[in-house]
């Protein structure tokens, strides 16, 4: 039996959630041995994980092996659990959670607590997941939602969970580390190939339906009719990129919109922006807004999902999909006196320090874990 504290983190693959998943590992004290298991794809080497990880492993399971009863996945994960005898298990996303709990059911004498992290809205509503949640997961794991909106979504999923079983834990940002990574404003603009004096709206995000960049481009087109010199830069890629490029072309905005592609540590480019805009129609909790606030940028965002929780109650957000409303908000922000815009940036920066820092995240996670360490959930 292991005499050391071990946190076993199970992920589906090494993807866009790496930063958030790493944050969970980083919250644990130095005496915890950190092991990351990927269900599919090859595991990156520990030294490339951008965090202190002791081991990374991959089950390299196929999609077929991750469907249905997942017998092979359960067997192999059970063997690893028996080998490491972890203090607790962190499972990110549905498949990792279901397989972890099923693997533990094959070793009923081991009372190892499982904490399931849900990163987005509307992940648990299918009839099959409701059945698994109510009859297999209930009483065997606790849940963590990345916002209060996600927490309420989990509680409404029909698993029979009590409010104490689910923690709302907003994503956080390491303020000091983020600031160290930032490029100076003009250096960021040179990297993007942009005029050093242009008035610049910025956006960072995957080009998928939930982010609704189509509305952003439409709002920007209306804004440009009133502010002809303004420019938009979009950092990211995704399955809708070609559609968005076509939209830009049809609106004759080719010279006014820059598609910057996916960028490693995109936050380092944010100092180039004069305004950050997020027009999502569905969000669990947008870390990108926290990063923009660390950069002291004024923000225009939609009132969708967990976005509201980023802001103070007196901040006015736009309705999702409301092109005119979003365009007007962008114009108002860009026309603010420089001192007023800087003051807005400072307010956002202080809000991150007080509510969404790594230390606040660490304290809340460890408190929840500490209350549920026995693995014997009611």
C-alpha positions in Angstrom: 0.0 0.0 0.0 1.3 3.4 -0.9 2.3 5.7 2.0 2.4 8.9 -0.1 -0.4 11.2 -1.3 -1.1 10.5 -5.0 -3.6 12.4 -7.2 -4.5 10.5 -10.3 -5.9 12.7 -13.0 -7.8 11.1 -15.9 -8.3 13.0 -19.1 -9.8 12.0 -22.4 -6.9 13.5 -24.5 -4.3 16.2 -24.4 -6.4 19.1 -25.9 -7.5 22.6 -25.4 -8.3 21.9 -21.7 -4.7 21.4 -20.8 -4.3 24.7 -19.0 -7.4 24.2 -16.9 -6.6 20.5 -16.2 -3.1 21.5 -15.2 -4.5 24.1 -12.8 -6.3 21.4 -10.8 -3.0 19.5 -10.4 -1.1 22.6 -9.5 -3.5 23.3 -6.7 -2.3 20.3 -4.6 0.6 20.6 -2.1 4.1 19.7 -3.2 4.0 16.4 -1.3 1.4 15.0 -3.7 2.6 12.7 -6.5 0.9 13.7 -9.7 0.0 11.2 -12.3 -1.9 12.0 -15.5 -3.6 9.3 -17.5 -4.9 10.0 -21.0 -7.6 7.6 -22.4 -6.7 8.1 -26.0 -3.8 9.4 -28.1 -0.2 9.3 -27.0 0.7 10.9 -23.7 3.0 13.9 -23.8 6.3 13.7 -21.9 6.0 15.1 -18.3 8.5 17.8 -19.2 6.3 19.2 -22.0 3.2 19.5 -19.8 4.0 23.1 -18.7 3.6 22.0 -15.1 5.3 19.7 -12.6 3.9 16.2 -13.4 5.6 13.1 -12.1 4.2 10.7 -14.7 2.1 10.8 -17.8 0.6 7.6 -19.2 -1.9 6.8 -22.0 -4.2 3.9 -22.4 -4.2 4.7 -26.2 -7.7 3.4 -26.5 -9.6 3.6 -29.8 -13.0 5.3 -30.2 -14.6 1.8 -30.4 -13.0 0.8 -27.1 -14.5 4.0 -25.5 -18.0 3.2 -26.5 -20.6 0.9 -24.9 -19.5 -1.0 -21.8 -15.8 0.0 -22.2 -14.6 -3.3 -20.7 -11.0 -2.9 -21.9 -10.9 0.6 -20.6 -12.3 -0.4 -17.2 -9.9 -3.3 -16.9 -6.8 -1.4 -17.8 -7.7 1.6 -15.6 -8.5 -0.7 -12.7 -5.0 -2.2 -13.0 -3.5 1.3 -12.8 -5.6 2.2 -9.8 -4.5 -0.9 -8.0 -0.9 -0.2 -8.8 -0.9 3.5 -7.7 -3.5 3.3 -4.9 -4.2 7.0 -5.3 -5.4 9.3 -2.6 -8.1 10.7 -4.9 -9.0 10.7 -8.6 -9.8 13.8 -10.7 -11.8 12.9 -13.8 -12.2 15.5 -16.5 -15.2 15.1 -18.8 -17.9 12.4 -18.9 -16.0 9.4 -20.4 -13.2 9.7 -17.9 -15.7 10.0 -15.0 -17.8 7.0 -16.1 -14.8 4.8 -16.7 -13.1 5.7 -13.4 -16.2 4.9 -11.4 -16.8 1.7 -13.3 -13.1 0.7 -12.7 -13.4 1.3 -9.0 -16.6 -0.8 -8.9 -14.3 -3.8 -9.8 -12.3 -3.1 -6.6 -15.1 -2.5 -4.1 -12.9 -2.6 -1.1 -11.0 0.5 -2.1 -12.7 3.7 -1.0 -11.1 6.2 -3.3 -12.9 9.5 -3.8 -13.6 10.5 -7.4 -14.1 14.2 -8.3 -15.7 14.7 -11.8 -15.0 18.1 -13.4 -17.6 19.3 -15.9 -16.2 22.0 -18.2 -19.3 23.1 -20.2 -23.0 23.4 -20.2 -25.5 20.7 -21.3 -23.1 17.7 -20.9 -25.3 15.4 -18.8 -28.8 15.6 -20.3 -29.0 12.5 -22.5 -31.1 9.6 -21.2 -28.1 7.3 -21.1 -26.0 9.7 -19.0 -29.0 10.4 -16.7 -29.3 6.6 -16.1 -25.6 6.2 -15.4 -25.5 9.3 -13.2 -28.5 8.2 -11.1 -27.6 4.5 -10.7 -23.8 4.3 -10.9 -22.3 7.7 -10.2 -24.5 8.9 -7.4 -22.9 8.2 -4.1 -19.6 7.4 -5.7 -18.3 10.7 -6.9 -18.6 14.4 -6.3 -18.9 16.9 -9.1 -17.2 20.2 -9.8 -18.7 22.7 -12.3 -16.6 25.5 -13.8 -19.3 28.0 -12.9 -22.5 28.3 -11.0 -24.3 28.0 -14.3 -22.6 24.6 -14.9 -23.3 23.6 -11.3 -27.0 24.3 -11.7 -26.9 22.3 -14.9 -25.4 19.3 -13.1 -27.9 19.5 -10.3 -30.7 19.6 -12.9 -29.4 16.5 -14.7 -31.5 14.1 -12.6 -28.7 12.2 -10.8 -30.3 12.8 -7.5 -27.4 14.9 -6.2 -27.7 17.2 -3.3 -26.4 20.8 -3.5 -23.4 19.9 -1.2 -22.4 17.2 -3.7 -21.5 19.8 -6.4 -19.0 22.7 -6.2 -19.0 25.7 -8.5 -15.4 26.4 -9.0 -14.7 29.1 -11.7 -11.6 28.7 -13.8 -8.8 30.9 -12.6 -5.6 32.5 -13.9 -2.1 32.8 -12.6 -1.9 36.5 -12.7 1.9 36.9 -12.1 2.7 34.1 -14.6 0.3 35.6 -17.2 1.8 39.0 -16.9 5.3 37.7 -17.4 4.2 36.1 -20.7 2.8 39.2 -22.2 4.3 41.0 -25.2 4.6 44.7 -25.1 1.8 46.4 -27.1 3.8 47.3 -30.2 5.7 44.0 -30.2 2.4 42.2 -30.2 1.2 44.3 -33.1 4.3 43.6 -35.1 3.9 39.9 -34.5 0.3 40.2 -35.9 1.5 42.3 -38.8 -0.8 45.2 -37.8 -0.4 49.0 -38.0 0.9 50.3 -34.6 -1.7 53.1 -34.5 -4.8 51.2 -35.7 -7.8 51.0 -33.4 -8.1 47.3 -32.7 -10.9 45.0 -31.6 -9.6 41.6 -30.6 -11.1 38.1 -30.1 -9.6 34.8 -29.0 -11.5 31.5 -29.3 -12.2 28.3 -31.1 -14.2 28.9 -34.3 -17.3 26.9 -33.4 -21.0 27.5 -33.1 -21.0 28.2 -29.4 -18.6 31.1 -29.8 -20.9 32.7 -32.4 -18.1 34.7 -34.2 -20.7 35.2 -37.0 -22.4 37.7 -34.8 -19.1 39.3 -33.9 -18.3 39.8 -37.6 -21.8 41.2 -38.3 -21.5 43.6 -35.4 -18.0 44.7 -36.5 -19.3 45.4 -40.0 -21.9 47.8 -38.6 -19.2 49.3 -36.3 -16.9 49.9 -39.3 -19.6 52.0 -41.0 -19.3 54.5 -38.1 -15.6 54.0 -37.4 -14.0 53.3 -40.8 -10.4 53.0 -39.3 -11.2 50.2 -36.8 -9.7 46.7 -37.3 -10.7 43.3 -36.0 -8.2 40.5 -35.3 -9.5 36.9 -34.6 -7.1 34.5 -32.9 -8.1 30.8 -33.2 -9.1 28.1 -35.6 -11.9 25.6 -35.9 -14.4 23.9 -38.2 -16.3 27.2 -38.9 -13.2 29.2 -40.0 -13.9 28.9 -43.7 -17.5 30.0 -43.2 -16.3 33.0 -41.2 -13.8 33.9 -43.9 -16.5 33.7 -46.5 -18.7 36.0 -44.4 -15.8 38.5 -44.1 -15.4 38.4 -47.9 -19.1 38.9 -48.6 -19.1 42.0 -46.3 -16.0 43.3 -48.1 -14.0 43.4 -44.9 -11.0 41.6 -46.2 -8.7 44.5 -45.4 -10.3 45.1 -42.0 -10.2 41.6 -40.4 -7.1 39.6 -39.6 -7.4 35.8 -39.1 -4.4 35.1 -36.9 -4.8 31.4 -36.6 -4.2 29.3 -33.5 -1.5 30.7 -31.4 0.4 29.1 -28.5 -0.2 31.2 -25.4 -2.6 33.5 -27.3 -2.8 35.7 -24.2 0.6 37.1 -24.9 -0.8 38.9 -27.9 -3.7 40.5 -26.1 -1.8 43.7 -25.2 -2.2 44.6 -29.0 -5.9 45.1 -28.5 -7.8 48.2 -27.6 -11.0 46.2 -26.8 -11.7 42.5 -26.3 -15.0 41.1 -27.5 -16.7 37.8 -26.7 -20.1 37.0 -28.4 -20.7 33.4 -27.2 -24.1 31.9 -27.1 -23.0 29.2 -24.7 -20.2 29.3 -22.2 -19.3 27.2 -19.2 -16.8 29.7 -17.8 -14.6 31.7 -20.2 -11.0 31.8 -19.0 -10.2 34.1 -21.9 -12.1 36.9 -20.3 -9.9 36.6 -17.2 -6.8 36.8 -19.4 -8.2 39.9 -21.1 -8.8 41.4 -17.7 -5.2 40.7 -16.6 -4.2 42.7 -19.7 -6.4 45.5 -18.3 -8.5 45.5 -21.5 -12.1 46.9 -21.6 -14.6 44.2 -22.5 -17.7 43.7 -24.5 -19.4 40.3 -23.9 -22.8 38.6 -24.1 -24.9 37.5 -21.1 -24.6 33.8 -21.8 -23.9 30.8 -19.5 -21.1 31.5 -17.0 -20.1 34.8 -18.6 -22.2 36.8 -16.1 -20.2 35.4 -13.2 -17.0 37.0 -14.5 -18.4 40.5 -14.0 -19.7 42.5 -11.1 -23.5 42.8 -10.9 -23.6 46.3 -12.2 -21.9 45.6 -15.5 -24.2 45.6 -18.5 -23.8 42.7 -20.9 -25.2 42.3 -24.4 -27.9 39.8 -25.4 -26.4 36.9 -27.3 -27.0 37.3 -31.0 -28.0 41.0 -30.7 -25.9 42.4 -33.5 -26.9 46.1 -33.1 -26.6 46.0 -29.4 -23.1 44.4 -29.6 -22.0 46.9 -32.2 -23.2 49.9 -30.2 -21.4 48.6 -27.1 -18.2 48.2 -29.1 -18.5 51.8 -30.4 -19.2 53.2 -26.9 -16.2 51.4 -25.5 -13.8 52.5 -28.2 -15.0 56.2 -27.9 -14.4 56.4 -24.2 -11.7 58.8 -22.9 -8.4 57.1 -22.5 -8.3 57.6 -18.8 -11.8 56.1 -18.4 -10.8 53.0 -20.5 -7.7 52.6 -18.3 -9.8 52.8 -15.2 -12.1 50.1 -16.5 -9.1 47.9 -17.2 -7.8 48.5 -13.6 -11.3 47.5 -12.2 -11.2 44.3 -14.2 -7.6 43.5 -13.1 -8.5 43.9 -9.4 -11.5 41.7 -9.8 -9.4 38.9 -11.2 -7.0 39.2 -8.2 -9.8 39.2 -5.7 -12.0 36.5 -7.2 -10.2 34.4 -9.9 -6.6 34.1 -8.9 -4.8 30.7 -8.6 -4.7 31.1 -4.8 -8.5 31.6 -4.5 -9.0 28.5 -6.8 -6.5 26.4 -4.7 -8.2 27.2 -1.4 -11.7 26.4 -2.7 -10.7 23.1 -4.4 -8.7 21.8 -1.5 -11.5 22.7 0.9 -14.0 20.7 -1.1 -11.6 17.8 -1.6 -10.8 17.8 2.1 -14.5 17.6 3.1 -14.9 14.5 0.8 -11.7 12.6 1.2 -13.2 9.4 2.6 -14.6 8.1 -0.7 -17.7 7.1 1.3 -20.3 9.5 -0.1 -23.9 9.5 1.1 
